[in-house]
Amino acid sequence: MNLGLTIVVLILLLLAVILGILYSLVDYLTIPGSFILFLIIVWLIIRKIVEISIFPGASFFWRRGIENNYLIEISYQVSEKLKNLKVYLESIKQGNLKQQEFHTGNSKILIDSLIFNYDSMSENISKSQKSLYNLLTELKKLLLETQVFINKSESFSLYDWLEIRFECSNVESVSLETLSSKDTLNESILIIDKIDRHLQKSYESKNCFTSSFRWFFDDTIGNIDYMRADLAKRFHCEEFNIQNGKYNINCMHVFSDGSRDTCTLFCNPNAGYYEFTYFQSEWLEYYVTNGIDVVLWNYRGFGKSTGKPDARVLIEDGILIAKHIKENFMMRKLVIHGESLGGCIGIYIAEACEPDFLFADRTFGSLSDTIFFTLGKFAYFSFFLDRTFGSLSDTIFFTLGKFAYFSFFLARYPDIETVSTFLKLKCYKLISSDPFDSVINNLASLKSALAYKLIENNSFSIAKMHLKNRISHKSVLTERDCEDMCKSLKNVYDLWVSLSNEKKSEKFQKVARTEAFEETDLKTLMNRVILALSEIDSGGLSLKSLVKSNFLHLQFHIWLMVFEVWGCFNNGICGYQVTSLIRPIADLRVCASNIKEFEDCIISKDIETILKVVEKICANLQSKARKRTENKENDDNAAELQPGDAGFLLPITCGHSGQFNSIERSFYDRHLSNANIL
């Protein structure tokens, strides 16, 4: 069951319950009154669903889900480390040198960190947290009172020795100094047992009741306040607040080591809290270790920020924060990094604040397109009826589908469109996009929307033009070329799949009819064809991968537009270079020639069609490369041919919320260096 259908079923069940209640009250409300009340309830429910789906971080249940996951993981880690400490303390008690050499990690740092975090929370500390805090402080006190002899010569408190021992070599013995030290050591072991029992309740679930109780009430090491304190402990941080009218926006300035006088304003995805950024994203640690300060902030309704989230007011808040950074921080350069929905917000902030570098990370062209490509036409059509919403409806239609689009329309939620604003920006601009992103469909991505806008110069979104059947691309190929290409790609791919089966399929016999048929030879040739199609890449999406799209014809048109704007993708760099096309074109020529030797092999026509179209694309690429070279000497026509307004493209493969691999991160380093940030 897909997401859209699941939502429909849940809504229908809820409405059935509401109808039953209203039917029982019809004598008191009258039939018209019950009907009006029913419509009001439906509208309120749908509006709430849309609000939660766009900004889940403002929901109590989403926040508790994140806190609960954090609680389970951290409680388990702390428990395991303290168990290792217990083993080490028992080995000292028994005088077992082999056990004394047991590596346990720095337990002193762990205990100090936990105590520091609870101290930082001050009046926000809960009863459960207070209980664990008291046990930890008692454990620290006992370990400080326990004196040990090292090699029967030097004396330390056991608490200090837990840290010093990593710096000492040739430790032959660790012994207790006095009888009272033995007593305090025994008490320390008992305290560790108590802490372990306390933590077990947080990471072990014996039954449904205890799991539910933990989810709703357990915050021992797992609530927003604790995560904020933990962030402040891990990094040099300073919390501050920005006032926008009557609403308070909570922010955190994370200082780097050896600052480069550069600050990054990081805009979270729609479900992100800055308190969880260290665990949820690679970017905080990345910037700090590269000498770049980071300012994190929570959207309205998230964490300590007040109010309700809405894209327009979030943009206002972000602009105020960026201005605060410029006016109050000693920073020469400002970087704006927005991930997912944060990319959209970051683009509008950049328009108002003129940063030195903008990174629109895995974001969309319009929210309506995202809905369209995920939930389908029905949701989109419902939203499309209201012209004031613009292209947000398109994104919803392409990403979430019919039901979400319909819900979005009823909730009257404003659209968010980023393309026009992005194109106007004059700073160094970089966008990242994964063509196989499961959250933001490739057709709804900012990459696709920018290419469509630059090539077609159309004010309508991709979804709207697709529904009107007016998507075309005549500057490189004719419409007939595009239709033939899509059919041929599908035929070639289907044959290749059928050849991978052990038995010859009926379809295989139809496309390769010959008495002198050699299956292994054709398999080899088809593998070479597929390999060649895999190497012809536009924006991280190969020709082979196009076949898997539910919108093959549309996807091919957008693929061509991305190709025309950014060129081909080779070794992590998009550019107008024909070298990456030479080998796959040569392979296609060889395969087309060899497959002709099979008598009456229909598939040879498809391969020839693909070869003809790819050669046209290559010729266009060479033409553009020559024009760009000429324009370096003559700037008169640069505005017409230079796609600099589209910024730079960084294709990635990590999905919507994954981490960049080492190669992708190195390319990001290169862009920061080119912008004089690193």
N, C-alpha and C positions, 0 to 999 in steps of 0.2 A: 504494500500500500504506500503510494507516494505521499509527500508532505501535504499537497493541496487536498487530496481526498481525505486524509486523516483529519485535517482541520474541518472539512465539511461535515464529516460524521460527528465530530465532537460538538460542533455548533448546532446541528440538527437535534442531537440528544438534549442539549441544553434548552433549545427552543421548545422541544416537546414538553419538558418539565414546566417551563414558564407558561405554555398554553394550558396545561392541566391546572395550574394554580389560578390563572385568570378565568378559566371556565367555571371553577368553583366559586369565583367572586362575581360572576356576571350579574347576579341578582342585585348586587350592591352597586356595581359600576355601570350597568347597562351595556348592551352590546357595542354601541359606538365608543363608549368610554373605555371598554376593555380592549377594543381594537387599537385605539389611539395609544393607550398605555403599552400595548404590545409592541407597536412600532417604535416608541421611545426607548423601550428596553432593548430591542434589537439594535437600534442605532448606537446606544451606549456600549453594548457588548462588542459590536464590530469596531467601534472607535478604540476601545481598550485593547482589542486584539492587535489592531494596526499599530497602536502606540508601543505595545510591548514587543512586537516583531521588529520594529525599526529601532527602538531603544530598549533592548531587554535589560540593560544594566540598571535602569531605573526601577526595575521590578524587585520586590522583596525576595521572591522565590529564586530569581536568577542570582542575586547577591548571596543568598544563603547557600545555593549550590556551589558557588566558587569558594565560599568560606569553608563549607563542609569538606570539599576535596582537599583544600589546603590543610585543614585540621587533621585529616586522616594521614596524609603524607608526612607532614612535619612531626606529628606525634609519634608515628612509627620510627622515624629517623632518630629522634631524641631518645626514645625508649631503647633502641638498639645500642646507641652510643653509651648510654648509662649502664646498660647490662655489661658492656665490655669494661667499663670503669669498675663495676662491682667485681668482675673476675680479677682485675688487676689488684684491687684492694685485698681480696681474699688471698692472693698469691703472696702479698707482702706480709699478711698476718701469719701465713704458714711458712714463710721463709723459703719459698720455692723459687729459685733463681730463674729457672726456665720459664715459669709463668710471669716472672717479673719483666722478662724481655718481650712479653706479649704486646703487640702494637695496638693501641686503643684510640689514637687520635688525641687531639688536645682538648681534654675534658674541661679544663679551666676556662678556655675561651667559650665553650658551649654554655657552661653555667653562668658565666659573666654576661653573655649575650642575652640569655633568657631573663635574667634579673634586670638588666638594663632596659629591655623592652617593656617589662611590666612597670618599672619605675617611670618610664617615659609616658605611660598611659595615665598616670596619676589618678584623677577621680573617675576616669572611664573604666577602671578595672572592675571586672565582674566577680561574683562570689567564687565561681570555679577557678578563675584566674588567680584570685587572692589566695586560695587554698594551695595551688601549685607554687605560687610565689613564696609563701611561708615555708614550704618544704625545701625549696631551693636555697633560700637564705639560711635555713637551719643546716643544710648540708654543707654550704660554704663555710659557715662558722665552725662546724666540727672538723672539717678538713684543715682549716687554719690552725686549730688547736692541736692537731695531731703532728708531732715532731718525729722526723725520721733521720737516721744516720745513713750517709752515702759512703760506701767503702770504709765504714767505721771511722771516718775522719771529719766529714763536713755535715752540718746539721741544717735542715730546711723544714719549713712547714710542709705538710703533705700537699696542700693546695698549690703552693709555689712549685713544688717538685713536679707536679703533673705537667707543668709547662717547661721547666728547666731541663727535664730528662731528655728531651729531644736534642738538646745541644751538647749533651755529655756522652762521651764514648768510654768504653772499658769500665762499665759499671759492674763491679763484682758482687756487691751486696747492697740491699736496702733493708734496713732494720728499724724497728720502733725504738724510740729513745727512752721512753718511760712506760710504766704500767698504765698511767692515765692515758697515754697515747693509744694503748691497746683498747682501752674502754671507748675512747672517742672514735676509733676506727670501727669498732663493732656497731656503735650507734650510727655511723655514716652508712654502713652496709644496710642497716634496717631502714634508714631514710630512703635509700635508693630503691628498696623493695616497695616502699609506700608510693614513691613517685611512679614506679613502673605500674603498679595497680591503678593508680590515678590515670595514667596515660592509656592503659589498655582499654578503658571505657571509651576512649576517643577514637581508637583505630580498629577495635574489634567489635563486631556486631553479632551478638548471640542469637537474636531473633528480630522479627519485624518491629516489635515494640521498642527495643533498645535502639535500633537504627533510626526509627522515626523520632525518638526523643533526642538522640544526638543531633539529627538534622535540624531540628527546630531550636534546641536550647543549649547545646554544648558549644562553648566558645573558648575552651581552655587555651588552645594555641590556634585560634582560627576565627578571627573576625577582622573587620576592616581596620579597627583601631590598632589591633596587634600587628597587622601587616604593614600599617603606616610606620609604626615604631620599629619594626624589623627592617624596613627600607632605610630609615634614618640611621640604623646601626650599621648596615652594610656599606653605606655611602656617606659622604659628607653632605648633608642636606640642610635646607632651611625652608620651613613651611611659610607660606604667605597667602593672603587672600585678596581677591579683586572684587570690588563692589560694583555691580551694575544695577543701578536703581535700588530696589529693595532686596535684590538677590545677591547672595554671596557665592563666589566661585573659588573653590579651594585649590591651591597650587602647591607644587613642591619644586624648589630649585636644587638640582643635584650638581654639586661642584665636581669638576674633574681634577685629576692630578696634573699639574703643570699646564694650566689653561692656555689655549691659543687665542684668547680673546674672542672666542666664537661660542655662540649659544644656539642650541637646537630647541625649537618649540615643537614638542611631540603631541600630535593629535591622535587620540586613541581610536580603535575601531568601535563600532556601536555598542559592544558589550564589554568594553574594557574599563578597568579601574586603574588609576595610576599606582595605587598601593600594590597591585599585582603585576606591574609591568616587568619587574625583574624576572619573574617566573614565567610570564606569558609571552615575552618578547625578547629577542636578542639585542634590540637596538639600544637599550639603556647602557648596558655594559660596553657595547661597541663604541658609542660616542665618548663615554667617560674615559675608557682606556686609550682613546685617541686624542685626549686633551681637549675635548669639547664639552662644555657645560650643557645640561639638559633641563628644560622646564617642563614638568608634567602637570596636567590639570585634569580635574574631573568635570564631566559635563553636568549640567543642571539635573538634580535628582539622583546623581551618582555620589556615593560616599558622603562627604560633609558639604558638598555643594547643594544649595537650596534651589527650589523651583522645579519646573517640569521641562524636560528636554524638548526642543524643537529646533530644526536645522537652522532657521533664520536667527534665532536668539543665540544659538551656540556660535554662530559666525560672529555676532556682535561681541560675545564674551571673548572669543579668541583674538579678535582685533584689539580689544582693551589689554589683554595679556601681552600681545606682541609690542604694543606701544609702551607698556610698563617696562618690558625688557630693554627697549631702546633708550628710554628716558632715565632708568634707574640703575641698570647694570652697566658696568664698564666693558662693553662688548663692541668690537669693531664690525663683526659680521653676524648676520642672523640666518639660520637655516630653519626652514619649516618642513617637517616630515609628518605626513598624514597617512595613516594606514586604513584601508577600506573606507568606511564612511568618513573617517578622519581625513582621508585624502581630499574629499569634496570640501570639507570645512577648511582644510589647509589652503586650497586653491583660492577661496574667497578671502581668507586672511591675507594671503600674498598680494592680492589685488589692492588691498588697502594699505599694506605696510611695506611693500617693496623689499623683500628679503634678498639675500645674496644667492640663495640656493633653495630650490623647491623640489621635494621628492614626493610625488603622488604615488604611493605604494599600494598596488592592487586595489584600485578604486574603480568607480563606474563613470560612464558618461552621463547617465541620468538614472534616477531611481526607478522611474516608470519602466524603462527598458529592462532593468534587472528583474522586476516583477513579471514582465511579459515572458522573458526567456526562462524563468524558473517555474512559474505557476500556470502559464498558458493564456489562451486568447480570451476566455470568458472573463477572467479578472481584469484583463486589459480593456476589453470593450466597455465594461461598466465604468471604469475610470476614465476612459477616453471620451465619454459623453460630456464631461465637464472641461471645456476648453481652457479654463483658467489654470488648470494644473500643469499644462505644458508637458515636458518630456519625462517627468517622474513616473507618469503612468506607463510609459514605454518600458522603462527598466523593470518595473514590477511585473509587467506582462511577460517579458522575455525570460525573466529569472524565476519568478514564483508561480506564474500561471494565472488561470482564469479566476479562480476563487479569490486569490489575494488581490487581484486587480479590482474585482467587484467590491471587496471589502474596503479597499483603499479609496475607492470612489465614494462609498457611503460615508466613510469617516471624514471625507473632505480634507484629506491631509495634503499639504502643499507639495508640489513637485520640487525636485532638486536637480538642476542641470548645470554641468560644469564646463562644457566644451568652449563656449564663447568666452567665458572669463579666462580660462586657461590660455587660449590663443592670444589674448591681449597682454599677457605677462611678458616682461622683458628680461627677467632674471634667468639664471641658468636653471633649466627645467629638465627633470628626469622623471619618467614614469616606468613602473615595473608592471608586468602582466604575465600571468600563467594562463596559457590558452585552455588548460584543462581544469581551471579553478571551478570547484563544485558550488561555490557560493555566488560568485559573480561570473555569469556566463561570458564566454569570449566575445559574443556579439553585443553584450551590454557593457563591456569594459571601456574605459576611457581611451585606450589604444584604438579600438574599432571606431568609436564615436569621433575621435579626432581625424582619423583617416577619411571617414565618410564626409565629414564637414569640409576638409581641405580639397578633396577631389570633386565632390558633387556640389559643394557650396550651397547646400540645401538647409533651410531653416527647420525642416521637419526631422524627427528622429528616425533611426533605423527601423524601429518597430512600425511606425506609422507608414513609412514608405513601403515597407514589406507588405503590410496589409492592403495597401493600394496597388500592389504589384508594379511599383515604379522604380524598383532598384535596378540600375543599369550601370554599365561601366564601358564606355565606348572609346576612351582615349588609348587603350591598349588593345582590347579585343572587341569584336562585334558580339552582339547578343547571341548570334548563332554559334560563335566560337565557344561562348560560355556554356550554352546548353549542351553542345557536343562534348565538351570537356567533362562536365559533370556526369553525363551518361557513361562515357568511356572510363572515367575513374571508378565508377561503381561497378562496371562490368569486369574490369581488371582485378579489382579488389575481391569481388565475389569468386572469381576463378581461382585466385591465389589461396583464398580460404578453403575452397573445395579441394584443392590439390593437397592441402595439409592433412586431409583425412586419409585414412588407410585405404578405404574403398573408393573407387572411381564413382563420383556422383553422376546423376543423370544430366545435371547442368554441364558438367565437365565434358561429357560426350558430345553435347550440342555445340560447344564452342571450339572443340578441337576434333573435328571429324576427319579421320585419315586411316587408311589401312596400314600404313607404315608408321603407326603411332608408337612413340617411345615416351612413356610417362615421365621417366626420370629426367630426360632432356628438357621437356617442357617445364618441369618443376624448377630446374636450375635456371632457365631463362626467366621464369616468372619471379623467382627470388631476386634476380638481378634487377628486374623492372621495379619491384617493390622497394628495393634498396635505393635505387635512383630516385624514386618518388619521395623517399624518406629524407633525402639529402637536399631537396629543393624546398627551402624554408622561408617563411615570411613571418616575422614577429614571433618566432618560436613555434610556429605551427607549420608542419610539413604538408605537402600535397596528399600524402598517404593518409594522414590523420583527418583530413577534411571529410572523408567518406563516412566517418562515425557520427557526423553531426546530423541532427534531426532537420536542420535547415541547410541542406547541402548547397543548393543553388545560391541562397543568400550568403552562406559562409564563404563560398568561392569568390563572390563579388567583393566582399569585405576583405578577404585574403589578398585579392589583387590591389585593393586600395591601400592596404597596409604596406604591401610590397612597393607600390609607387611612391609612398611618402618616405619610408625608412630604408627601402632597399632590401637585400637579402640578409639573412642571419647566418654568420659564419664565425665559429670559435668565440661566441659570446658577444660579437660586435655586429650591429646593424649598419649597413653602408652600401654605397653604390659600387660594388665590386663584382666583376663577372667571373672571377676565378672559381668561386664556389659552385657555379653552374656548369663549368666546362666538363667536368667528369661525369655528372649524372646525364647530361645531354648526350655525351659520347656513348655512354652505356645504353641509353634508350635507342640510339641509332643502331647499335650492334644488335640489340635484342629484336628490334623491329625487322631487321634484315634476316636474322636467323629464324624467327617465327614464321616468316613467309614460306619457308621450306616445308612447313606442315601443310599438307593439301587441304584446301577448303577450311582453313582455320580462321573463323570469324574474328577472334580476339586480336588478330594482327591489325585489323582496321582501327580498333580502339587504341592500340599502342601508337599507331601512326598519327592518330588525332591528337593524342597527348603530346607526342613529340613536336608536332606542328605548333601547338599552342605554346609549349614551353619555349620554343625557338623565338616566337613572337615576343614573349615576355623578356627573354634575354636581349633581343635586339632593342627593345624599349629601354632596358636597363643600361645598355651601352650608350644609347643616345643621351640619356639623362646624365650619365657620367661625363660625357664630352661637354655637355652644356654647362655642367657645374664647374668643370675645369676652366672653360672660357669665362665664366662669370667671376672667377677669382681675379681676372684681369680687367673685366668690364662689369662694373656694378650697376649699370643702367637697368638691366632686367633681373637683378638679383631678387627683388621683391616677388616677382612672378614665379621663379623656380626654386627659391630657397625655402625649404620646409622648416626653417628654424623655429617658427612659431609653434610647431608641434613638439619641440623639445627633443630630448634623446630618449630612446627606448631601450629598456633592459629586460629582455625575456627571461623568465625564471621558471623553475620546475617544482617549487616547494608547496604549491597549493595556496590556499587563502591565508592560513595562519602558521604555516611551517617556517623553518629557518632557512636562510640562504645557504647554499653549499659554499665551499671555499672558493670555487671559481667565480660564482656570482658575487660573492663578497669582494673579491679582488677587483672585479669590474666596477663595483660601487666605489671602491677606493680610488680607482682611476678617475671616475667622474668628480669626486670630491677634490682630487688633486688638480684636475683641469679647471675647476672653479676656484682654485686657490684657497680651499677650505682646509685641506690637509697639506 
